[in-house]
Amino acid sequence: MRIKLTLNRTTKQRMLPMDYQYYISAWIYKVLFQADKNFAQFLHEKGYGQSDTKLYKLFCFSRLNFGKPKLWKEKKLFEIASHDISLQISFDVTEAATNFIKGLFISQEFYLGDKFIGLDFQVAGVEALPEPNFSESMTFRLQTPWVVSYKTEEDKHPQYLSPKDDLFTSLAIKHLVEKYNNTRNTGNIHTDQIRLVIPTPFKRAGFVLKPGTTEESRVVGNLFDFNLNAPVEVHRMIWGAGVSEKSSSGFGWVEPGATVFNRGLK
């Protein structure tokens, strides 16, 4: 399920760090923590699933919609003039949880930014968004990067792959299969049930996680349109939980694509 938050700025601050996604993720965890301490702590520390070796978070979020800000590239800041600001959040939960999730965010007041620069917001409206008509073959457009990482025993840090890398598609599909199987009790799926086609050029993109801390790291993914053939419940899963690794940090948000690519799916 997805909800749209309408946000009002409550002070005159206009500057927001470019790598604001980390602060949104932290705020969502805080809201969940206030509602249910044990559940939020479980999500934050372990994710959700049936496997002790691969556990996943159950939410994702879009970019902030704040019009066309002025970019202060050297300072890594956005200067935001618009007062029409919104954010979408998705949760991989049943529709029965919609009212509960909406209630968590109504009238929330929060600060978004680091200890020096940021914006104060109040949630002025919460709207549940309709699902698309899911089918086995669907086209999506990535709004935030799809991260596929690979790390060998010799690597100190993960390698963030692009679609031109040989392992990208197989590891992306493997992640979806594991994500589904670790969060469902309705039976397992297999990699041969999923086909991924990326027929358009891609763009490398990423942002910094845990900025200003000793654990600061830059995660890099890719933006592109893609066609996915998979069981309908897999499409519903990525709509709610994101398609990427690190979805709860703001990666892998998808929107329906305008074109269906059939090449390579038969």
N, C-alpha and C positions, 0 to 999 in steps of 0.2 A: 504494500500500500504506500501511497505517496501523499504528502501534505505540502501545501504552499503556505509559507509564513510571510505575512506583510509586516515589514519592520519600519518603525518610526525612530529617527534619531532624536535623542532627548537632550543633547547638548550641542554646542556650536563646533565641536571638533570636526575636522574634514579629512584628516590623514589616516590612512589604514595601511599597515604593512602588506607588501605584495604577497608574501607567503602567509596569508591569513587562514588557510585551510586548517592548519594545526589548531588554531584557536577555536574554530567552529567545532571541530571534533571534540575538543576538551569541553566545550560548553554543552554539547549533546550528552556526553557522559555525565556531566554535572546534573543536568535535568533528570536523567534516568536515576542517578544516585539519590536525588531528593525524593523521587517517587518510590523507589524500592532499592534500598542500600545493597542488599544481597545480590539482586539481579544485575544491577549496574556494575558492581565489583566483579561479578563473574564475567560479564561481557568484556570489561576492560582488561582483565588479567588473562582470561583463557579463550574468550570467544564462545562459540556454541557448537556442540557436535557430539558425536558418539565415539570419536577417536581421540586417544591421548596424544597422538603424534601430529595431528593436523586439525587445528580448531579455527573457526572463522567467526568474524563479527557479522552482525545481522542488519547493519544499516549502511546507508550511503547518503551523500548529499551533493547538490549541484554547486556550480559557481554562484557567488552572490550576483544578483542582477541589480546593478547600480548605475545604469546608463553608460555614458562615455566619460570616465574619469581622466583627469590630467595625470600623466605618468612622470614621476620623478625617479628616473631610472637609476641615477647614481646613488640615490638615497634608498632605493628599493621601496618606494611608497606610492600609493594611489592618493590623489586628492579628489575627493568625492563631493560634487556639488548637488547631485540629485537627492531629492527627499523621497523619491519613489523607489524603494529598495525592497527586494524580496529574496527568499531562499526556499528551495525545495529540499525536503528530507524524505527518504524512503526507508521503509522497514520491511523485512522479510517475515511478515506476520500475517495471520488470517484477517479477513475483513471484519471479523467480530471484534478485533482489537482497535478498530479505527477510532471510536469515540474515546477510548482510554488514552490512546496516543495523542489525539488532538487536545485532550484535557491537560496533558502534561505541559504543553507549550503555550496555552492561552495566557496572555498578560505577563509572560516572563519578561523580566528586565535583566539585561546582561551587558557586560563590557567585552568588546572584541578587539584584541590587540595585545601588544607586549606591555611591560611595565612603564614604558615611556610614551608610546604612541598608540592610539586606537580610538574607537567610537563606542558611544553608549547607545544602546537600543532598547526599545520596548516592542514586544510582539503585539501588533495592533489587530491582527486577524489571522485565523487558521482555517484553511480550506482543504477538504479532502478532494483529491484529484481522481478522475476516472481512469481505470486501466484501459490499455488498448485492447483490441481484439486479437488475442494470442493465437498463433497458428504454428505449425511445425517449421515453416520456412518464413523467416522474418529478416528485415533489414533494419539496422540500427546506425545511428550516428553518435559517436563519442563526444560528449561535452567536456569531460575531464579524461586524462590519459589512462590508457590500458597498460598496466605494469605487468611485465613478464620478466622474472629474474632467474638467474642461473648462477650457482656457486659451486665450484669444485673444492676439493680439499686443499688445493694450492692457493685458492683465491682468498685474499684478506677481506675483500668486500664483494658484494654481489655484482654480477654483470647484468645490466638492464638491457634486454634484447630489443631489437627492432624487427618489424615484419620481414625484412630481408634476410634475417638470420635463420638458418636451417631449423633451429629448435623452437622458434617462436610459436608456430601453430600447434605443434604437438604438446608443448608445455602449457599453452593457453587452454587447450582442450582438457588436458590432464587436470588442471586446476578446477575447471568447471565440473568435471566428473567427481573429483574429491569433495568439492564444496557441496554438491548435491547429495552425495552419498553420506556425508558426515552430518547432514542436517535434516535428513528425511528418514521416516520409518516406513515408507511406502514401497520399498524395494530398490535395489541398486540399478544404476545405469552403467553403460560401458563406453569406452572412448569411440568405438565404431558406430555409436548412435549419434555422434555429433560431427558435423561438417562445418568448417569455418572457411569462408572465402573473403579475401581482402582485395577487391579489384581496383581500388583507387590509390593514389599516392598518400603517404602518411607524413605526419609532422611530429618531430620529437618535441616533447614538452614535459615539464616536471616542476616540482617545488620542494622547499625545504621543510623537513619534519623536525620538530623540537628545536626551533631556532633559538639561538642564544644560550643553549645548554651544552654540556659536555657530550650529549648524545646527538647533537645536530648532524643531520645527514641530508643530502639531496637525492631524491628519488626521481627517476626519469622513466617516462612511459611514452606512449604514442597516441596520436589522434588520427582517426580515419573512420570511414564508413565501412560496414561489413555486413555480410549476409551469413546468417546462422541457421543451419538445419539441425533441429534437436527436438526432443519431446517438449510438448507445450509447457510442462511444469518447469523445465529448465529456463525457458523464456520468462516465465513468471518469477522465478528465483532471481535472475539478473536484473529484472525490473525493480525488485524490492531490495536486493542486497548488493547490487553493482556487479559488474562483469570481471573486475580486476582483482589482483592482489591488492591489499591495503585499501579496500573499499571504504572502510570506516574512517580512513584518513582523508577521504575526498577523491579517490581515484576510481575510474571505471563507471562514471555516471553515463547512462545511455538515454537517447531519445529516439523515437521511431524515425527511420529513414524514409526518404521520398521515393527511392528507386529500389526495385528488387532485382538482384543480380542472380541469374540462373546458371551462369557458366560455372562448370566444375562441381555442380551439386548433384548431378545424376550419376 
